[in-house]
């Protein structure tokens, strides 16, 4: 019995399409079927307003144009789809799915900015005041929507119940350019008669301290404020709107201090019970101040908010040498603690957070000026539950002081918080240490995708460094659906770039120790991240939105390079955190910084040319392709000898030159590849690259014909290496290769984070090359399955939920043979290249396919070429390759 099912369509990149900002949202759907090789021939869309397309001959099922009239503000529509196959099969109709527009025009906003009186705010990172307003509903409610944002951080309650599950709302954008609001369906929280709405309001990124070396406060304004608009539609068809205005009242709350870096203090004795319920006596409360705000800055979100994702129990509780009680949660996370405690009124429980222990004690030195201390003062009435609202910490360990009696099981939990993205990628192998490395990469992404892609979640920094996400974007887009989140961050990048005249090294930009100026590999995020999103999600509109920013960056860098096409002036970070760099000079790498800058100019010019071609900008396509050629030629002349040897003779230099196509002549490229292999072997297969070279080194070795050296580098366990931190007990990726020294002491450098995802960019190589699952066309419309087994691995697998459905690759070797299984989702095709058979690709369609070929890994040989070196793998051609199609 066969089946052909189509999912309910999704809209743009939204998981929850309520209050979206697109008036003509594109639709996507996936198909499940057991029909081997099934491919869509046509589709048909119906809208609930009677719009029907009829069958449209097209294989497109991802980001299909909206077929009806544009949505207006607040408008809700439904859609369903059915598909037709090339084999004349026809699906049934999908379930209906619903989309609702938010407030699309500035004129839709009637809410003013309700601000607490100045005397209630205190210094930055001070108290979190309460705001409230009562109102009466004259009849039964048919529907109600709350549109809300803040200058600062907010939580809203209606009739005593929390609205939504957002954390640190509205998140961090470049507030002077874009301020996101959220839409909530609050129909079930309202009732006829008296109602009340209340809000907590804290400083957050808007007014609180942000940044390193003392940071900055009041970056975006002196006053926090709530902006809320509650729109009610009655059952009789009439409507009413409640907005923030001068009718709201304000009072101090129990949160006496709230800081993203310092932590939160909550005195439960100050709680005012029932404050967000109707009938509460607020006669002692003060009127709010009404401030002006620009509704043109308010935008609907393109991705999900930060949420509580999971809860973790401590794996053990220990007493430190000094007698402190320390909880070990077994995993380094971004989040906070949740307490269930019983004790006398006035007792304060203090919670200190850190990523590591040193000499058995909490090691807080890497936090620098971020104290990361929360405190809860009990009210003394039975069991009390508490979790901070307006702070977040990066930690594995928590020191607890002031707890009444022994800490019982279930009394303290760690709550993991990050952007509520959907998991889309998985990897597995026969090596537990390698799998733990991949898990560490995953956890570092989770800890740093907190509304923006940050560098670290724990110390006095937590900024959206452009270079980090530039190198990590391929890994990120495999592991999670982060299209909406990164699209929002890129919009901020473009806005900051337009104002500053360049792409800053972190976004949102705040002035700290240095001015905004162009820095290669960091500013190139303006080009490389949009292109990566296009490759992984197949969305040309995202390219179109970012295209002016992409072009402005390349033009600026080309101007810096001048007629010689060499970017050899100005400040550069270079191959940041090269393991040979001194702890206090992380930019002092072995690779010439001008070489790095020129290489990235060539790379971004080439990608911009390709983006121009996708968008039909033919003149730009030719212009930037020519620019890329000129920069490549200049690089070749300046940095590469006639024999193929590079200036500086570093691993990163060769990796850049090989991967970015900067060396002319097959012979010279081959010589450069051999020299790279020599350098890697001379280093004992230990890492010799920093932020720039690390994502490229394994691919460059494979390109040079030295896959086994790439595997030996990957599987190295001595410092510096990817697996050294795993052997030291790491549960996330470190900022430095030696953040923890072999003797267990913490690196003495000022920059020592234990949760930085940049060096985890190697996971992309695990997915594409070790397992063998890679995109061959934008959005995985075509998939390249080309595993390269090695390193003694007996099996490896990867799975990815592509825009067309779940794709899977798994290989296993035994007895001199390799078995390969491939799952291709409906609507996609795959090119399968077996090890040792690059000239015999096999094209397959949707379904489950099996292949077998002879294969021998030199890592299994009893005699290796030299100690610790795998030698060349020897796949054997097999004339009896099997292909079995088993359905989807």
Helices and strands as residue ranges (DSSP letters): E 4-6, E 10-11, E 18-20, E 27-28, E 31-33, E 40-47, E 56-57, E 76-85, E 97-101, G 106-108, E 113-115, H 118-121, E 130-137, E 141-151, E 153-158, E 161-162, E 179-185, G 187-189, E 193-202, H 204-207, E 225-234, E 239-243, E 249-251, E 255-259, E 263-267, G 268-270, E 286-287, E 289-291, G 295-297, E 298-300, E 306-313, E 316-319, E 325-341, E 348-354, E 356-358, E 361-363, G 365-367, E 373-377, E 384-387, E 393-401, E 412-419, E 422-423, E 425-429, H 432-448, H 466-479, E 480-481, H 483-500, H 525-537, H 540-561, G 562-564, H 593-614, H 618-639, H 651-659, H 666-682, H 691-703, H 707-715, H 724-727, G 758-762, H 763-765, I 766-771, E 773-775, G 778-780, E 782-785, E 795-802, E 805-814, E 817-824, E 829-832, E 842-844, E 847-854, G 858-860
